[in-house]
Structure formats: structure tokens, C-alpha cells
Amino acid sequence: MNLRNIKLVALDLDGTLVVDRYPISEYASKYIPLLKKSGIRMTLLTGKHKNDLDNYMIVNTKDIPYVTSNGTQIWLNKNKLLWEKTIDYRFIIIFCKIALKMGAKVRLYGCNKTYNWNEIPLNLSEHKWLRMVVKSDLENSIEMIYQKISCYKKYCCIDREKTTRIDIHAINTGKKEGIEFVAKYLNLSSEQIMVIGDNVNDISAMKWAGIGVAMANANLKIKMQADVITKKDVYEDGAIRYLLELVKNGEFSEYTN
């Protein structure tokens, strides 16, 4: 693990930089610009839709691409899409029918809009779809839905993130593929990338990167895959404090000059 090789830090949002859907903390808002001023280049690596990121763009270094919707879209700025990959609407119809029949909730992510839970347009075929999330608190519901739709894994990525949630997106997409695209765009190798995350959907990117950092609030499965675990959790701005500590200790000295 060589911190002096790192040229870009990719940060997840929910559970890593912010608590769920809350805005960036006052502490992080104060120190993110100072980290950038020290030379640290940062980018977002998030499951959030591009339209939901206005309050978080303080993180992203100008002219650095950022990854949204779990790697199904990559943007250079709010108006310039670099890459996207969608799911065939026919699979969306199938998955919605199965999930709703079993009492689960679904949330659809279109290319231009995120829909509310169980808000399903009648004309699904007329839209382009990035992602679908299935959620249920009913006992064994997610397990049964997962078993029913697993036969479609050769057509879609179907990730069981938690016991209450399934994330579905296009085949060969995810945070790893997203950050790989960003690295190639910037002519960087994986060894020059640091990824900080807290959830199962961050693991592939963390393992691919030169340094994978798990949040203190991450579960054991994520921590076991990480090179580093932050001392503080998301509630105490653990990711930002970790980066500040590296700068303070001169770990990034070659990279920040």
C-alpha cells in the first residue's frame, strides 16, 4: 500500500460522506475545500441519480468525471454525459410484477428522473432505465424475490445489498466499472486511485483500487476487503478526518505539491 502513488480519491456518499439523505455536514463543508487546496483531487462514486447531487458537488474536483446511479452513468459536469448503460424495459416490467406481487416496494431510476417508491409510469417502454431498487421489510420477502429473479443474471446485475434490499442495473455496470472509466479518462492506473466506501456495492471498486478504505460504520464483510478502516464513522465525518490526517502527516506530500 503506497499512499504516495495516489492521484485521485473516489468517495461514496450515503454512509460514507453523509448520513443517509442528509446534506454534507458543516465540518465536511469546511474542510473539503482545504483538502482540495492541499492538492487532493476528489470525485463522487455514488448510487445517487445525477439530478440529486446539487448539494454534494462541493466534493468533486472541477473537470474530473464523476460516477452516478451505481456506475450506470458517468458525467463530466451536470450537462455533459460521458457514458451510460441502460436496462431493457422488458426486464423492468418483469421485476416490477414479481416484486409488487410479493408485497415489496420498487423504485425506478430513469435516465432523466428518479421516481418515488411504487411510482411506475404506464408507458415503461417509452423511457430509458438505469436502475431499479426493490425493498421489503417482510420476513423472507427479499430472499424469495431474489431467488425468482436470479435467472436473469446473465442479462442484468442483480445485487442483494442487504436483507431488505435488491439493486438491479445493467450488466457489466457498477462502481468498479465506473471508476475504471474515470481512471482511463484521466490516464491513471488502479494503483493511483483510492476508494472510500461503506456498503456491499463499494466492494468491487475498493478491491480494484490501489487503496480501498472502509468506513468505521461499515459491516464486517466490507471491512475484511479493505486496506484501511477509518477511525471515525460517518456520524463523525470519518472519511474527511482520515484524509486530513494523511495530509497532516505528509502522506500525500509528493502528490499534493
C-alpha positions in Angstrom: 0.0 0.0 0.0 1.7 3.2 -1.2 -0.2 6.4 -0.4 2.3 8.5 -2.4 1.1 6.9 -5.6 -2.5 8.1 -5.1 -3.7 10.7 -7.6 -7.5 10.6 -7.1 -9.8 9.9 -4.2 -13.2 8.5 -5.1 -15.9 8.9 -2.4 -19.2 7.2 -1.9 -21.9 9.4 -0.4 -24.6 7.7 1.8 -23.0 6.1 4.7 -19.5 7.4 3.8 -19.6 11.2 3.4 -23.1 11.8 4.5 -25.7 10.2 6.8 -28.3 8.7 4.5 -30.0 11.6 2.7 -28.7 14.4 4.9 -26.7 17.2 3.5 -22.9 17.4 3.9 -22.0 18.3 7.5 -20.7 21.7 8.5 -17.4 20.1 9.4 -17.0 18.4 5.9 -18.1 21.6 4.1 -15.4 23.5 5.9 -12.6 21.0 5.3 -13.3 19.7 1.8 -12.1 23.0 0.1 -9.0 22.9 2.3 -8.3 19.3 1.2 -8.7 20.4 -2.5 -6.4 23.4 -1.8 -3.8 21.0 -0.5 -3.9 19.2 -3.9 -6.2 16.3 -3.3 -8.3 15.6 -6.3 -11.7 14.0 -5.4 -14.6 12.5 -7.3 -18.0 11.1 -6.4 -18.7 7.4 -6.7 -22.4 7.1 -5.8 -25.7 5.3 -6.3 -27.5 8.7 -6.3 -29.0 10.0 -9.5 -27.3 12.9 -11.2 -30.3 15.1 -10.5 -30.0 14.5 -6.8 -26.4 15.7 -6.5 -26.6 19.5 -6.4 -26.0 19.7 -2.7 -22.9 17.4 -2.9 -20.9 18.8 -5.8 -18.6 20.6 -3.4 -16.8 17.3 -3.2 -16.0 16.9 -6.9 -12.8 18.5 -8.3 -13.5 20.6 -11.4 -13.0 18.7 -14.7 -12.9 15.3 -13.0 -15.6 12.9 -14.2 -18.0 11.5 -11.5 -20.0 8.3 -11.3 -23.7 8.2 -10.6 -26.5 5.7 -10.3 -24.1 2.9 -9.2 -22.0 3.2 -12.3 -24.7 3.4 -15.0 -23.9 7.0 -15.8 -20.7 9.0 -15.8 -20.7 12.8 -16.1 -18.0 15.4 -16.7 -20.4 18.1 -15.5 -24.1 18.4 -15.0 -24.7 18.9 -18.7 -22.1 16.6 -20.2 -22.8 12.9 -20.1 -19.7 10.8 -20.9 -21.2 7.3 -20.7 -24.3 5.4 -19.8 -25.8 2.0 -20.0 -29.4 1.1 -19.6 -31.7 -1.9 -18.8 -34.1 -3.2 -21.3 -37.6 -2.0 -20.2 -38.9 -5.6 -20.6 -36.9 -6.7 -17.6 -38.2 -3.7 -15.6 -41.7 -4.9 -16.3 -40.9 -8.5 -15.2 -39.1 -7.4 -12.0 -41.8 -4.9 -11.0 -44.5 -7.6 -11.4 -42.7 -10.1 -9.3 -41.7 -7.6 -6.5 -45.1 -6.0 -6.2 -46.9 -9.3 -6.2 -44.8 -10.3 -3.2 -45.6 -7.1 -1.3 -42.3 -5.3 -1.9 -41.7 -1.7 -2.9 -39.9 -0.7 -6.1 -38.1 2.5 -7.1 -37.1 3.2 -10.7 -34.2 5.3 -11.9 -34.7 6.7 -15.4 -32.0 8.5 -17.3 -33.6 11.8 -16.6 -35.6 11.2 -13.4 -35.8 9.3 -10.2 -39.3 8.1 -9.4 -40.9 7.8 -6.0 -41.4 4.4 -4.3 -44.0 2.4 -6.3 -44.4 5.2 -8.8 -44.4 3.3 -12.0 -45.2 5.0 -15.4 -47.7 3.3 -17.6 -45.5 3.7 -20.6 -42.4 2.0 -19.4 -41.3 1.2 -23.0 -41.0 4.9 -23.8 -38.3 5.6 -21.1 -34.7 4.6 -20.7 -34.0 2.9 -17.4 -30.7 2.9 -15.5 -31.5 1.1 -12.3 -34.2 -0.4 -10.1 -34.3 -0.9 -6.3 -36.5 -3.4 -4.6 -37.1 -3.1 -0.9 -39.2 -5.0 1.7 -39.3 -5.4 5.4 -41.5 -8.5 5.2 -39.8 -11.6 6.5 -38.0 -13.6 3.8 -39.6 -11.5 1.1 -36.3 -10.2 -0.4 -34.8 -13.7 -0.3 -37.8 -15.1 -2.3 -37.8 -12.3 -4.8 -34.0 -12.7 -5.3 -34.5 -16.4 -6.0 -37.2 -15.7 -8.5 -35.2 -13.1 -10.5 -31.7 -14.7 -10.2 -32.3 -16.5 -13.5 -32.0 -13.1 -15.3 -28.4 -12.5 -14.0 -26.9 -13.0 -17.5 -28.9 -10.0 -18.6 -28.7 -7.7 -15.6 -26.6 -7.1 -12.5 -28.8 -8.2 -9.5 -27.1 -7.3 -6.2 -28.6 -8.2 -2.9 -27.1 -5.4 -0.8 -28.9 -6.1 2.4 -31.5 -8.5 3.8 -34.2 -5.9 2.9 -32.9 -4.6 -0.5 -32.0 -5.7 -4.0 -30.3 -3.4 -6.5 -30.7 -4.1 -10.2 -28.8 -2.4 -13.1 -27.4 -3.1 -16.5 -25.0 -6.0 -17.0 -21.3 -5.0 -16.7 -22.0 -1.9 -14.7 -21.2 -0.9 -11.2 -18.9 1.3 -9.2 -15.8 -0.7 -10.2 -16.7 -0.2 -13.9 -17.4 3.4 -13.2 -14.2 4.3 -11.5 -12.3 2.3 -14.2 -13.8 4.6 -16.8 -12.7 7.6 -14.8 -9.2 6.3 -14.4 -8.8 5.7 -18.2 -10.2 9.1 -18.9 -7.6 10.7 -16.6 -4.9 8.2 -17.8 -4.5 6.8 -14.3 -3.9 3.2 -13.2 -5.8 1.5 -10.4 -2.8 1.9 -8.1 -3.3 5.6 -8.3 -6.9 5.5 -7.1 -8.2 5.5 -3.5 -11.8 4.4 -3.0 -13.7 5.1 0.3 -17.0 3.4 0.9 -19.2 1.6 3.4 -21.6 -0.8 1.5 -21.6 -4.0 -0.4 -21.8 -2.1 -3.7 -18.5 -0.4 -2.9 -16.5 -3.7 -2.5 -15.6 -4.2 -6.2 -14.3 -0.7 -6.6 -12.4 -0.9 -3.3 -10.7 -4.2 -4.3 -9.9 -2.8 -7.7 -8.3 0.4 -6.4 -4.8 0.8 -5.2 -6.1 1.6 -1.7 -9.6 0.6 -0.5 -10.8 2.4 2.6 -13.8 1.1 4.6 -15.8 3.4 7.0 -15.8 2.5 10.7 -19.6 2.1 10.3 -19.3 -0.5 7.5 -20.2 -4.1 8.3 -17.6 -6.8 8.7 -17.8 -8.0 5.2 -16.8 -4.7 3.8 -14.1 -4.1 6.4 -12.5 -7.5 5.6 -12.0 -6.4 1.9 -10.4 -3.0 2.9 -6.8 -2.0 3.2 -7.7 0.7 5.7 -10.6 1.3 8.1 -11.3 4.8 9.3 -11.0 5.6 13.0 -14.3 7.6 13.0 -17.7 6.7 11.5 -19.9 8.7 9.1 -21.5 10.5 12.0 -18.1 11.9 12.9 -17.0 12.7 9.4 -14.6 9.8 9.4 -13.7 10.0 5.7 -12.8 13.6 5.8 -10.9 13.2 9.1 -8.9 10.3 7.6 -7.9 12.4 4.6 -7.0 15.4 6.8 -4.8 13.1 8.9 -2.9 11.9 5.8 -2.3 15.5 4.7 -1.2 16.4 8.2 1.2 13.5 8.4 2.7 14.3 5.0 1.5 11.1 3.4 0.3 12.8 0.3 3.3 15.2 0.1 4.5 14.1 -3.4 1.0 14.2 -4.8 0.0 17.5 -3.3 3.0 19.5 -4.4 
